[in-house]
Amino acid sequence: MIISRRILTPILGKSDLVLNRAKSMQDIMTKHGAKARVARIVAGDLAGSIHLTASYENMEKGCKSFNEMSQDPSRVALMKERETDPGGHLIGPEVFRTIYGNISPEHNVIMMREYQLSRDNMSEAVQIFPEIDAILKDEDASFMAVVPLLATNMDRLIACYYFRDMTSMGEQIDRVGMSEEFQKIVVKASNAGTLISSRVLLNIWQIISN
């Protein structure tokens, strides 16, 4: 699966404007075949920013959608509006591919942990993922990992933990994340790469089918 990501950091006083534009962009993406999500980063790296993602079955479908979307009058108008009245700073679109797991649309909170690692260590990292799945198999949670295809920093791996809501996330971090079994996995991960940032996203809108 291919995932495009845009991170929008609002200028003070422009949060509602940025959020409304993100929703408009989500609608345009969905019109052209994407499964899209708008979330707010509520803690950690880039807290307060808006996170807009769109997923596609493969790169071909993602590129076809992007080409169609670029010619859509609604998208052209939205970009002109942004040029005339900027609402904040935009990072992206960046493009990632999944290397383990899948998006979990029924969960509204995502904790992302971003690692820096060499490609030589990628296979070592991937071998850890089934252990995480085994621990989470009886939990109301899900796990996915992605790596960049088109991004500023290519030496990254992002581990995504999906939770039902904030309360569920807190309870499972206390009970599962801090357990001896899970902490052993954390140590293994630190040997494969360096944890450089983390954040928590709270879903605002998502469209999962077309």
N, C-alpha and C positions, 0 to 999 in steps of 0.2 A: 504494500500500500504506500502511496505517496501522500505527503501532507505538506501543504503550504502554510506558512506562518507569517502574520503581520503583528507587530507589537506597536501600539499607539500610546504615547505618553502625552496626556493633555497638558496644555498651558493652564496655569491657575485660572479658574473661572470658566474653563471651556470643556469641562468633563461631560456635561450633558450633550453638547454639540458633537464631541468625538464619539460618544456612545451611539447617538442617533445615526451618525455617518457609518459607523461600524455595522449597525443593523441594516442600513440600506445596502451596504456592500455585501453583507451576508445574503440578502435577498437576491442580489444580482448573481452571486456565485451559485446559489441554489438553482436559479433559473437555467444556468448553463452546466448543470450536472454534478455539482459538488455536494458533499455532505458537510455542512458548516456549523461552527460553534463560535459564539461570542462569550468571552469570560473576562472577569476582572481579576487582576493579580492583587490579592488581599493581604499577602504577607511575603516577606523575603525580597529577593532581587526584583527591582522595578515595581515595587508595590505601588498601587494606584493606577497602573497602566492597564490598557485594554488589550486583550489577547484574541485575535481573530484567526481561526484556522479553517482550512478546507481540505477535505480528504478525497482522494481519487483512487480507483482500482490500480492504475499504473501510470507511468510517465506519459504515454501516448495520450491517454484520456485527459490527463491533467493539462498537457500542452494544447490539445484541441479546445478544451474549455477556456483556457486563458486567451487563446486567439479569438474565440467567439465573444468572450466577455469584453475584450479590448475594443471591439467594434460596436458594443451595445451603447445606444444613445444615453441610457440611464447612467452607465458607468462613466462615459465621457463627461456628462453634465456634473456628476459627483466630483470628478477630478478637477474640473474648472472651478467648482464651488470651493474646493479645498485650496486651490491656488489663490483665489480671491480673498478668502477668509480662513487662514490657517488656524487649526485648532490645537495643534501639538506637533510632536516629533514622531516620525514614522520609521520603524526598522522593518525592512522586508519589502516585498515578499522574499522569504527564505524557503527552501524546499528540503524536506527530510524524507527518509524512507524508513519504514518499520523493519527492524531486524528480529523482533520478538513480540508476540502478543498482538493485540488489536485495540482499537478505540472502544471504550465502554460507554455507550450513550446513556445508559440508565443511571450512571453515577454523575453527580453534580459537582464534585470537588476533585481536583487533581493536585497532588503534590509532585513537583518535578525536582529531580536532583541531577545536576549537570556535571559530568565528569570530563576532564581533559585526559586523553590517553592516545598513545600511538596506535597505528593500525596493526602493529605487530602484537599488541596486547588484546586486540578485539576478540579473538577466539577464546581467550581466557575469560574475558568478561561474559561472553555469551553462555559459556558453560555454567555460570552462576545462576542464570535466569530460571531454569527449571527448579532449582532449590527454593527460589522465591515463590514460584507458583505452588510448590508443594506446601509451603507454610500458609499460603493464602487460600488454599482450595476450599476450606470450610468457613471462610470469612466473607462478609459482604464487601468485597474489594476485588480489584483487578490490577494487572500489571502489564505494561507495554514499554518497549525501548525503541528509540529512534536514533539515527545518525544522519548527518547532513549530506545532501547532494549539492546544494547551491547555498552557500552561507559565508559570512565573514570569517568564521572560525571553523575549519574543517576537522580539527582534532578533538571532536566532541562526541559524547554519548549522553543522551538524555533518558533517564529512567523515570517513568510516569506511573504513579500509584493512584488508582481511582478509588474514591470513597463515596458513599451515599450522600453524606452531608458533613458539615463541620464537626458536629458532635460525634458522629461515627468515626471520623478521622482521628479525633483526639483520643477516643477510647481505644482504638486499635493501635495507635502509636504507643500508648502507655502499656498495653497488654502484650502486643505482638512485636512492635518495633523495638521495644526495650528488652525483649526476652533474650536470654543467653543464646538461643538457637539463631535468632535473627542477627544479633550482634556479631556472631561468627561470620555471617555472610557479609556484613558491613566491612569486616577486616579483610576478607577476600577481595572485595571490591576496591578497597584502598590500595591493595597490592597491584591491581590491574591498571588503575588510573587515579587521578587526583580529583577529589570533589572540590569544585571551584565556586558553585553557587546553588541555591535552591529557592523555590518559590511555591506558593499555594494559589491555585486558581479556583474561583467560584463561578460556576456556569451561570450565564444570564439568559442566553437564548441558544437553542440548537435546532437544526433541521437535519434529520438523520435519514430521510427517505425522499425520493423524488417521484 
